[in-house]
Amino acid sequence: MSRLNNKVALVTGGSRGIGAAIALKLAEDGADVAITYSSAGEKAAAVVKDIEKLGRRAVAIKADNLDAAAVEAAVNETHAKFGRLDILVNSAGVFSVDQIETATLDEFDRVMSIHVRASFVASKAAASLMGAGGRIVSIGSNLGERVPFPGLSIYSTSKAALVGLTKALARDLGTKEITVNIVQPGSTDTDMNPANGNHADAQRALMAIPRFGQAKDIAGLVTFLAGEEGRFITGSAFTIDGGTNI
């Protein structure tokens, strides 16, 4: 038996990068999976096809994390289509770099809305639909705990806020046997931050294991937390960054 047989998962931002890898790993482990996307419709459709090739059901739902109503609707649509919801992965995200002198309030609001408000909205909606054994996992960043270079006042604030949200939700939902955790990747080889990018060498210089992680590394940790082995883990932050934050 696969560890997630008969489970249903929703992965926000599941059309590319870490989100897509998580969606595929959840399906490999037996779950039916819904993903959201904001603009990459073709990539989302490709992820759905890959999940279906694994023998699992899948659906892609267009929902921009800036639109709270669309995020809530995606949670409800997942439940309506599959008849249940067991796992929520808040993965949709953006990167933002700007010095505090030039950072704008509009950019602050945008990043906080995508990372924090949308995760709050999705988690609140999902928790109302989950039974005992439900799992909520948010994708944060090691930059929420350590800031090794300037320009991260907005991004790091948003990811640090996710840690607080995770711990608070874990308290709120513990009596329902719903676990809430956060996974904090470091430098991971994706189209957003490629291992051969202009700033990759500077990132590797900070790492105990001087290479970029793979999206599948993050996905493996998420699916562990989503499975039976994660039933007594809640309110915890797991940094997976090759030793950058040592």
C-alpha positions in Angstrom: 0.0 0.0 0.0 1.3 3.5 -0.8 1.4 5.7 2.2 -1.2 8.2 0.8 -3.7 5.8 -0.9 -7.2 7.2 -0.7 -6.0 10.7 0.2 -6.7 13.9 -1.6 -4.2 16.8 -1.7 -4.3 20.4 -3.0 -1.0 22.0 -3.9 -1.1 25.8 -4.5 1.4 26.9 -7.1 1.7 23.4 -8.4 2.4 24.1 -12.0 6.2 24.5 -11.8 9.3 24.2 -9.7 9.0 22.9 -6.1 5.2 22.9 -6.2 5.1 20.6 -9.3 7.6 18.3 -7.7 5.5 18.1 -4.5 2.3 17.4 -6.6 4.0 14.5 -8.5 5.5 13.0 -5.3 2.1 13.1 -3.6 0.7 11.3 -6.6 3.5 8.7 -6.6 2.7 8.0 -2.9 -1.0 7.4 -3.8 -2.8 10.7 -3.5 -5.2 12.3 -5.9 -4.0 15.8 -6.4 -5.4 19.2 -7.3 -3.0 22.1 -8.2 -3.5 25.8 -8.6 -1.8 28.1 -11.1 -2.0 31.7 -11.9 -0.8 32.0 -15.5 1.2 28.9 -16.5 -1.8 27.0 -17.9 0.2 24.8 -20.2 2.6 23.8 -17.5 -0.3 23.1 -15.1 -1.9 20.8 -17.8 1.4 19.0 -18.2 1.6 18.3 -14.5 -2.0 17.0 -14.5 -1.1 14.6 -17.4 2.0 13.4 -15.5 -0.1 12.7 -12.4 -2.7 10.8 -14.4 0.0 8.7 -15.9 0.7 7.5 -12.4 -2.9 6.3 -12.2 -4.1 9.1 -9.9 -6.8 11.6 -10.5 -5.8 15.3 -11.0 -7.1 18.7 -11.8 -5.6 22.1 -12.4 -7.5 25.1 -11.0 -6.7 28.7 -12.0 -6.4 30.7 -8.8 -4.1 33.7 -8.3 -2.8 33.9 -4.7 -3.5 37.6 -4.8 -7.2 36.8 -5.1 -8.4 35.5 -1.7 -11.8 34.5 -3.0 -10.2 32.5 -5.8 -7.9 30.7 -3.3 -10.9 29.8 -1.1 -12.8 28.7 -4.1 -10.0 26.4 -5.2 -10.0 24.6 -1.8 -13.8 24.1 -2.1 -13.6 23.0 -5.7 -11.0 20.4 -4.7 -13.2 19.0 -2.0 -16.3 19.0 -4.4 -14.4 17.2 -7.2 -12.8 14.5 -5.1 -15.2 14.2 -2.2 -12.7 15.0 0.5 -9.5 16.9 1.3 -6.8 15.5 3.5 -3.6 17.5 2.6 -3.0 21.2 1.8 0.4 22.4 0.6 0.8 26.1 0.5 3.5 26.3 -2.1 2.7 29.3 -4.4 5.3 32.0 -4.0 7.3 34.8 -5.5 10.8 36.2 -4.9 11.4 39.8 -4.1 14.6 41.7 -3.6 14.9 45.5 -2.9 16.8 47.7 -0.5 14.6 49.2 2.2 15.3 52.7 0.9 13.6 51.9 -2.4 11.2 49.2 -1.4 7.5 50.1 -1.9 4.4 49.5 0.2 2.7 48.1 -2.9 5.4 45.4 -3.2 5.2 44.7 0.5 1.5 44.2 0.3 1.8 42.0 -2.8 4.4 39.6 -1.3 2.6 39.4 2.0 -0.7 38.7 0.2 0.8 35.9 -1.9 2.7 34.2 0.9 0.9 35.0 4.1 -2.7 36.0 3.5 -3.3 33.3 0.8 -1.9 30.7 3.1 -4.1 31.9 5.9 -7.2 31.8 3.6 -6.4 28.4 2.2 -5.6 26.9 5.6 -8.8 28.3 7.1 -10.9 26.9 4.3 -9.1 23.5 4.2 -9.3 23.0 8.0 -13.1 23.3 7.9 -13.2 20.4 5.4 -10.6 18.1 6.9 -11.2 15.4 9.3 -8.8 13.9 11.9 -5.4 13.2 10.3 -5.5 16.3 8.0 -2.2 17.8 7.1 -1.3 21.4 6.3 2.3 22.1 5.1 3.5 25.5 4.0 6.6 26.1 2.0 8.7 28.8 3.6 12.4 29.7 3.1 15.6 29.5 5.1 15.7 33.2 4.5 12.9 33.5 7.0 15.4 32.7 9.7 18.7 34.0 8.4 19.4 36.9 6.1 22.9 36.5 4.5 22.7 39.4 2.1 20.8 42.8 1.8 17.6 43.4 0.0 15.4 40.9 1.7 13.3 43.1 4.1 10.1 42.2 2.3 10.7 38.6 1.3 12.3 37.5 4.6 9.5 39.2 6.6 6.8 37.3 4.6 8.6 33.9 5.2 9.1 34.6 8.9 5.4 35.4 9.2 4.6 31.9 7.8 6.5 30.4 10.8 4.3 32.3 13.2 1.2 31.3 11.2 2.2 27.7 11.3 2.7 27.6 15.0 -0.6 29.4 15.7 -2.5 27.1 13.4 -0.9 24.0 15.0 -2.3 25.2 18.3 -5.8 26.0 16.9 -6.1 22.7 15.0 -4.3 20.2 17.3 -7.5 19.1 19.1 -8.9 18.2 15.6 -5.8 16.0 15.0 -4.8 18.2 12.0 -1.1 18.8 11.9 0.5 22.1 10.6 4.2 22.4 9.7 6.5 24.5 7.5 9.3 23.3 5.2 12.0 25.9 4.6 14.1 25.3 1.5 17.4 26.9 0.7 18.9 27.2 -2.7 17.0 24.8 -4.9 17.6 24.3 -8.6 14.4 25.7 -10.3 13.7 28.1 -13.1 13.2 30.8 -10.4 16.7 30.2 -9.0 18.8 28.0 -11.4 22.0 26.3 -10.2 23.8 28.0 -13.1 22.4 31.5 -12.4 24.3 34.7 -11.9 24.1 34.5 -8.1 24.5 30.7 -7.7 28.2 30.7 -6.8 27.6 33.2 -3.9 24.8 30.9 -2.6 26.9 27.8 -2.8 29.7 29.6 -0.8 27.3 29.8 2.2 26.5 26.1 2.2 28.0 23.2 4.1 27.1 21.0 1.1 28.1 23.3 -1.7 25.5 22.4 -4.3 21.9 23.3 -5.0 19.1 21.1 -3.8 16.7 19.4 -6.1 12.9 20.0 -6.0 12.5 16.3 -5.3 14.4 16.8 -2.1 11.8 19.2 -0.8 9.0 17.1 -2.1 10.2 14.1 -0.2 10.1 15.9 3.1 6.7 17.3 2.4 5.2 13.9 1.6 6.8 12.4 4.8 5.0 15.1 6.8 1.8 14.3 4.9 2.0 10.6 5.6 1.3 8.5 8.7 4.9 9.0 9.9 4.1 12.7 10.4 1.1 12.1 12.6 2.7 13.5 15.8 4.7 16.3 14.2 3.1 19.7 14.4 4.0 23.4 14.8 7.5 22.6 13.5 9.8 24.2 11.0 12.1 22.0 8.9 15.0 23.7 7.2 16.4 21.9 4.1 19.2 24.0 2.7 22.4 22.0 2.5 23.6 23.5 5.8 23.3 27.2 4.9 21.8 28.0 8.2 24.3 26.2 10.4 
